[in-house]
Amino acid sequence: MMTIPPNRTPQTDPFTLSAWVLSQQHLTAPNAKGRLTVLLNAITVGCKFVASAVRKAGLAGNDVLGMAGSSNVQGEDQKKLDLVANEVFKNVLARTGQCAVLVTEEEEEPIFIRPEQRGEYCVVFDPLDGSSNIDCGVSIGTIFGIYKVAPGSEGSLADVLRPGRDMVAAGYCMYGSMTYLMLSTGRGVSGFTLDPSLGEFVATHRDLVMPPRGSIYSINEGNAAMWDAATSAYVAEKKRPPGGGKPYSLRYVGSMVADVHRTLLYGGVFLYPADAKNTKGKLRLLYEGYPMAYLIEQAGGRAIDERCERLLLREPEDIHDRAPVYLGSCEDVDDIERHYKEQGL
């Protein structure tokens, strides 16, 4: 009998995302009917399409680059590629027959799927995170989370206005020098890299586990004058550690996908606190905070809000609700929590 060598690599053991999803289906529910598998494969198709559009953006020029001349529900100016990505994901998700409700950053109201196409899942997504960086070629991405509708429901607002702990899967796709897709269905985190020659995502990060502490903090220091006392004290400590320890390095891209991806791989912490300008925080819970917190926790890290409570337990007030976000390696997030408790905030 031939045995598989233990030192498998993507070059000799091309374990694709589709094969991984099927294996997870068998592990989590041996009698599953494959509906989540169909949905995840559709998301993969959307990611491949957007990755291709991003790669061609510089050559396509004004057809996909630049401003669209419109704003989304948050009042943010939309880029042309924002609108392309939004339409792509709406179409591929609706066509699966597995969705009941869609929530996208780019539209004010939830999208309820017609009865003849309706399924039992709800997908919340940011079709193109970090789109302000599109024109300069910085890494951007797609973030998504998946809920299952409540028993007996045909898809309602209540099916998506739920804490992130109720998600059954979450992930993101990062479009940069390489196209990465990081995904969890509640059994750890696995990462996949798009092989252009195969047109397939191939497993490159299996059972990803974050280090308990990192050496990088990621925050927009341009907002420092508006931070609360706990955030200011934490950052000051990382720059000048007590006892003369080695200071942390600052790394901040400005695309949440890119900053969280680095944190997931290398450890450390990503912070987007509330401040004097954004009193509820800036990141949206449903399609930014929850999916990233889900992945970080599945990789062994922590994600909390300004109350030092687990972010995934926070109840959303509306589909575009915002919250402060602190996530990363456990010991690093512990340090943030300590500062909040010391400040009595």
C-alpha positions in Angstrom: 0.0 0.0 0.0 1.4 3.4 -1.0 1.6 5.9 1.9 1.4 9.7 1.6 4.7 11.4 2.7 4.3 13.6 5.7 6.0 16.6 4.1 3.1 17.5 1.8 3.3 20.9 -0.1 0.9 22.8 -2.3 3.1 21.8 -5.3 2.7 18.0 -4.6 -0.6 17.9 -2.7 -2.9 20.5 -4.3 -5.7 20.4 -1.7 -8.2 22.8 -3.2 -10.7 24.9 -1.4 -13.6 22.9 -2.9 -12.1 19.7 -1.5 -11.6 21.3 1.9 -15.2 22.5 2.0 -16.4 19.0 1.2 -14.2 17.6 3.9 -15.6 20.1 6.5 -19.1 19.2 5.5 -18.4 15.5 6.3 -16.7 16.4 9.6 -19.4 18.8 10.9 -22.5 17.0 9.7 -22.1 13.5 8.1 -25.7 13.7 6.9 -25.5 17.3 5.5 -27.1 18.0 2.2 -24.3 20.2 0.8 -26.2 23.5 0.9 -23.4 25.4 2.8 -20.9 23.8 0.4 -22.8 25.2 -2.6 -22.9 28.7 -0.9 -19.2 28.7 -0.1 -18.3 27.7 -3.6 -20.4 30.5 -5.0 -18.5 33.0 -2.7 -15.3 31.5 -4.1 -16.5 32.3 -7.6 -17.3 35.9 -6.6 -13.8 36.3 -5.1 -12.1 35.0 -8.2 -14.1 37.4 -10.4 -13.3 40.4 -8.2 -9.6 39.3 -8.0 -9.5 39.3 -11.8 -11.1 42.8 -11.9 -8.6 44.2 -9.4 -5.7 42.8 -11.3 -6.9 44.4 -14.5 -8.0 47.7 -12.9 -4.8 49.6 -13.8 -5.1 48.5 -17.5 -8.8 49.2 -17.6 -8.3 52.8 -16.4 -11.3 54.9 -16.0 -13.7 52.0 -16.7 -13.1 50.6 -13.2 -10.8 53.1 -11.4 -11.8 56.3 -9.8 -15.0 57.6 -8.1 -18.4 56.4 -9.1 -20.0 59.7 -8.2 -22.2 58.2 -5.5 -22.1 57.5 -1.7 -23.1 54.4 0.3 -25.4 54.4 3.3 -22.5 55.4 5.6 -21.9 58.6 3.5 -18.6 57.2 2.1 -17.8 57.9 -1.5 -18.1 54.8 -3.6 -15.4 53.7 -6.1 -16.5 52.2 -9.4 -15.0 48.9 -8.4 -17.1 49.0 -5.2 -20.2 48.9 -7.3 -18.8 46.1 -9.5 -17.9 43.9 -6.6 -21.3 44.5 -4.9 -23.2 43.4 -8.0 -21.0 40.4 -8.5 -21.6 39.1 -5.0 -25.3 39.9 -5.0 -25.7 37.9 -8.3 -23.6 34.9 -7.4 -25.3 34.6 -4.0 -28.8 35.0 -5.2 -28.3 32.4 -7.9 -27.3 29.7 -5.5 -30.8 29.1 -4.2 -29.3 28.9 -0.7 -29.8 32.4 0.5 -32.8 34.1 2.2 -31.3 37.5 3.2 -28.3 39.4 2.0 -26.8 42.4 3.8 -24.1 44.5 2.0 -22.2 47.5 3.1 -23.1 49.3 -0.1 -26.9 49.2 0.3 -29.1 50.8 3.0 -31.6 48.0 3.3 -31.3 44.2 3.5 -32.0 42.2 0.3 -34.7 39.6 0.7 -34.5 36.8 -1.9 -37.5 35.9 -3.9 -39.4 32.7 -2.8 -38.5 30.7 -5.9 -34.7 31.3 -5.2 -34.9 31.3 -1.4 -32.7 29.1 0.8 -31.8 28.9 4.5 -28.7 31.1 4.8 -28.1 34.8 5.3 -24.9 36.3 4.0 -23.5 39.6 5.3 -20.6 41.1 3.4 -18.4 44.0 2.6 -17.8 43.5 -1.1 -14.6 45.6 -1.3 -13.0 46.6 2.0 -10.3 49.3 1.8 -11.6 50.6 -1.5 -10.0 54.0 -0.9 -6.7 52.2 -1.7 -7.8 50.8 -5.0 -6.2 53.4 -7.3 -2.7 53.0 -5.7 -2.6 49.2 -5.8 -2.6 48.5 -2.0 -4.2 45.3 -0.8 -8.0 45.3 -0.5 -10.5 42.6 0.1 -13.9 41.1 0.6 -15.2 40.2 4.1 -18.2 37.9 4.7 -20.2 36.1 7.4 -22.9 33.5 7.2 -25.9 32.9 9.4 -28.5 30.2 9.2 -32.1 31.3 9.4 -34.1 30.5 12.5 -36.2 27.3 12.4 -39.5 28.1 10.6 -38.3 31.5 9.2 -38.4 32.3 5.5 -35.8 35.0 6.0 -36.4 38.2 8.0 -34.4 41.1 9.5 -34.2 39.2 12.8 -32.2 36.4 11.0 -29.3 38.8 10.5 -29.7 41.1 13.5 -27.9 38.6 15.7 -24.6 38.4 17.6 -21.6 37.1 15.7 -21.5 34.0 17.8 -24.5 32.8 15.8 -22.5 32.7 12.5 -21.9 29.3 11.0 -19.0 30.5 8.8 -16.9 33.6 8.1 -14.0 34.6 6.0 -12.3 37.1 3.9 -10.5 37.3 0.5 -7.5 39.6 0.2 -6.5 40.9 -3.3 -2.9 41.9 -3.4 0.4 40.5 -4.6 -1.3 37.2 -4.0 -5.0 36.4 -3.6 -5.6 34.8 -0.2 -8.9 33.4 1.1 -9.1 32.7 4.9 -12.1 30.7 6.0 -13.6 29.1 9.1 -16.7 27.0 9.5 -16.3 26.8 13.2 -13.4 24.2 13.3 -10.4 26.4 13.2 -9.1 28.6 10.4 -7.6 27.5 7.1 -6.1 29.6 4.4 -6.0 29.2 0.6 -4.0 31.0 -2.1 -5.3 31.4 -5.6 -3.1 29.6 -8.2 -3.8 31.5 -11.4 -2.5 28.6 -13.6 -5.1 26.3 -12.0 -7.8 28.8 -11.4 -8.2 27.3 -8.0 -7.6 28.2 -4.4 -5.1 25.8 -2.9 -4.6 25.2 0.8 -1.4 27.0 2.1 -2.3 27.6 5.7 -3.8 24.6 7.4 -5.2 24.8 11.0 -3.8 28.3 11.5 -3.0 29.1 15.2 -2.0 32.6 16.2 1.0 33.1 18.6 -0.1 34.1 22.1 1.8 37.4 21.8 3.1 39.4 18.8 5.4 42.4 18.4 3.2 44.6 16.1 0.3 47.0 16.8 -1.9 48.2 14.1 -3.9 51.5 14.5 -4.5 54.7 12.7 -2.2 57.1 14.7 -3.6 60.0 12.8 -6.5 59.9 15.2 -4.3 59.9 18.3 -5.5 63.3 19.5 -9.1 61.9 19.7 -8.4 58.6 21.4 -9.7 57.8 24.9 -7.2 57.5 27.8 -7.0 53.7 27.7 -6.0 53.5 24.0 -3.5 56.3 24.4 -1.9 54.6 27.5 -1.7 51.3 25.6 0.0 52.7 22.6 2.4 54.7 24.8 3.3 51.4 26.6 4.0 49.6 23.3 6.3 52.4 22.2 8.2 52.7 25.5 7.8 49.4 27.4 8.2 49.6 31.1 11.6 48.2 32.2 13.2 49.0 28.9 11.8 46.1 26.9 11.8 46.0 23.1 9.1 48.3 21.6 6.4 47.1 19.3 6.5 48.0 15.6 3.6 50.0 14.1 2.1 48.6 10.9 -1.0 50.1 9.5 -2.3 49.7 5.9 -5.7 51.2 6.2 -7.5 48.2 4.6 -8.9 46.1 7.5 -8.4 42.9 5.5 -4.7 43.6 5.1 -4.1 44.6 8.7 -6.1 41.7 10.1 -4.4 39.3 7.8 -1.0 40.3 9.0 -2.2 40.1 12.6 -3.7 36.6 12.0 -0.4 35.3 10.6 2.2 37.1 12.8 0.3 37.9 16.0 0.0 41.3 17.7 -3.0 43.4 17.8 -5.4 45.4 15.5 -7.2 48.3 17.1 -10.0 50.6 15.8 -11.3 52.4 18.9 -14.1 54.9 19.2 -12.9 58.5 19.3 -14.2 62.0 19.6 -15.2 62.0 16.0 -16.6 58.4 15.7 -18.2 58.0 19.1 -19.5 54.5 18.4 -16.4 53.4 16.5 -16.1 53.3 12.7 -16.1 49.6 11.8 -19.4 47.9 11.1 -20.3 44.9 13.3 -22.2 42.6 10.9 -19.8 42.5 7.9 -16.5 43.7 9.4 -16.3 43.2 13.1 -18.1 39.9 13.5 -16.4 38.0 10.7 -12.9 39.1 11.7 -13.6 38.4 15.4 -14.9 34.9 14.4 -11.7 34.1 12.5 -9.4 35.5 15.2 -11.1 33.5 17.9 -11.0 30.3 15.8 -7.3 30.8 15.4 -6.9 31.1 19.2 -6.9 34.9 19.6 -9.3 37.3 21.3 -11.7 40.1 20.1 -13.3 42.6 22.4 -15.2 45.9 22.4 -14.7 49.0 24.5 -16.5 47.4 27.4 -13.9 44.6 27.4 -16.6 42.2 26.5 -16.3 39.5 23.8 -17.2 41.2 20.5 -19.1 38.2 19.2 -21.6 38.5 22.1 -22.5 42.1 21.3 -26.1 42.6 20.1 -26.3 44.7 16.9 -28.9 47.5 16.8 -29.2 47.7 13.0 -27.6 46.1 10.0 -25.0 49.0 9.7 -24.3 49.3 13.4 -20.8 50.2 14.4 -18.6 49.3 17.4 -15.0 49.8 18.6 -12.9 46.7 17.8 -9.8 45.3 19.5 -8.5 41.9 18.2 -5.4 39.9 18.0 -3.2 37.7 20.1 -4.6 36.8 23.5 -1.9 38.4 25.6 -1.9 41.6 23.6 -5.7 41.9 23.9 -5.3 41.2 27.7 -3.0 44.3 27.8 -5.6 46.4 26.3 -8.2 45.1 28.7 -5.9 45.9 31.6 -5.6 49.6 30.5 -9.4 50.0 30.2 -9.9 48.6 33.7 -7.1 50.8 35.1 -8.7 53.9 33.5 -12.1 52.8 34.8 -13.7 53.1 31.4 
